[in-house]
Amino acid sequence: MDRDPSIAVVICVYTEQRWDQILEAVASVLDQTRPADEIVLVVDHNEALRERLVARLASTPRTAVVPNSEPQGLSGGRNSGVAASTSEIVAFLDDDAAAVHGWLEGLAKAYRDPQVIAAGGGIEPIWATARPSWWPRSFDWVVGCTYEGMPTTVAPVRNVIGANMSFRRSTLQRVGGFVHGVGRGLGRPMGGEETELSIRASRDDPSAVILYVPDAAVRHHVPAGRANLRYFLRRCYAEGLSKATVTRLQGASAGLASERRHAMVTLPKAALRDLAGSVRHLDPGLAGQSAAITLGLATTTAGYIVGNVAERLRRR
């Protein structure tokens, strides 16, 4: 491709409680080395928030505020953002994240390869309070961030992560966008809609590449209410439920391909390393990380088993 493709940035929003973070997200997109061709804020069935954003952003160039025209939830919001934009690439930024200066430039470079159908970058957690000493980096996916075990250089991956991802419009149109009933909006901190879409898109075109570009990064806020063991375990359990749904839709081979290696190689190594470090350095934080890895893996597995059992009961 002789030129970089046009890019729309979609930011899905739903609550006025994140007002300052929403404005920070928009400002970070406006401050890119490679400007966005479109910025679309999709408001998830909250008319007061939509009206407030329309008034605030009325004079902001290339920016539109639209309602979620599909059922409530993140999948519907993302699909509505795709429908409201026209650019060749659709990038998605969480409403509680801020893009680093070269984010869009990094994503645009990935699409110079015509085989690349999706690309995402690094996601750094910005803790409202200090990072808990017991929180293992291999479980940073719990707060939607890059985690230990992911590539550290540009590399193909199975799926992108929702807080920082992009797709070719042609791919989204061909495979039908994000499905409902997988991700947020189900009463639990669920996820997995971007994983399901990534797998579906790759199956549709086996020669396609999904690329991880670490330097095309964003910073993701982690509120104080998530920096505790209760949320950690709740999110792990919900992830297991989500993986059960993804495997039902796309099969266990694809749905658990990355997770098997993470669970069987990365996590045991990290747990043993942290345990050894806690003994060697008398560090209770490392001991806590080792225990959290073990507990988190068990809880995620339990969620997956429960999700599979529930699905079998529904089929009867």
Residue, then its C-alpha position, 0 to 999 in steps of 0.5 A: m500500500d502506497r499510503d497509510p489508510s484513513i482511520a476512525v477512532v471509536i470511543c464507547v461511553y456510558t456514564e457521566q461518572r467518567w466525564d473527565q476520563i472521556l474528555e481525556a480520551v478525546a484529547s489524547v486522540l486529538d493530540q496524535t502525531r498522525p491525526a484521526d480522520e474521524i472521532v466517534l463517541v458512541v453513547d450507550h443509552n444515556e440521553a443526558l450524557r449524549e446531550r452533554l457531550v454534544a454541547r461540549l464537543a460541538s466545535t471539536p473538529r472531525t468529532a461526532v457524538v452518536p447513540n448506540s443504535e443496537p441493544q445496550g452493551l459494548s458490542g452494540g456500541r462498537n457496532s454503532g461506531v463502525a456504522a457511524s464512521t467511513s474510514e478504512i480502519v476503525a480503531f477502538l479506545d476505551d473511555d477510561a484510557a488515553a492514547v500515547h502520542g504516537w498511537l495512531e501512527g503505530l497502528a497505521k504502519a501495521y496496515r501497510d501490510p495488506q494481510v494485516i486485518a487487525a492490530g492492537g498495541g500495548i496497554e499500561p495500567i495507571w493505578a488510582t492507588a498504588r499497584p497492590s504488591w500481591w498483584p501479578r503482572s501475568f494477571d494484568w489482563v484482569v484490568g484490561c492491560t498488557y500482561e506478562g507472557m505477551p510478545t515484547t516486539v511486533a508479532p502476530v497474535r490470535n486476538v487484540i485487546g479491547a482497550n486498544m485495538s483496530f480492524r479493517r472496515s472491510t473485515l468488520q463488514r465481511v464477518g458481521g462485527f461484534v456479537h452480542g451475548v459475550g462481553r460487557g453489559l451482562g451484569r458481570p465484568m465479562g469480556g471476550e467479544e474482541t477475542e471471538l471476533s478476532i477468531r472469526a475474522s481469521r477463520d474467514d481469511p486463513s492468510a490474514v494476520i492480526l498484529y500486536v504493536p507494543d509501541a502503539a500504546v495507550r494508558h488505561h486507568v484502574p480505579a481504586g475499587r478494582a485494586n482488591l482481591r474481591y474484584f480480582l477473583r470476580r473478574c477471573y471467574a467472569e473471564g472463565l465464563s466468557k471463555a466458555t461462551v467463546t469456545r461454544l461459538q468458535g470451538a475449544s481449539a481456537g477459543l483456548a489456543s493462547e490460554r492453554r500456553h499461558a495457563m500451562v507454561t507462563l503462569p506456573k513459571a511465574a508462580l514458581r519464580d515469585l515463590a522462590g523470590s519470596v523465600r530468597h528475599l523474604d518478600p511477602g509481596l512476591a509470596g502474595q503474587s505466587a498465591a494470587i496466580t494459583l488462586g486466579l488460575a483456579t478461579t478462572t478454570a472454575g468459571y470456565i467449567v461452570g459456563n460449559v455445564a450451564e451451556r450443556l444444561r441449556r441444550r437439553 
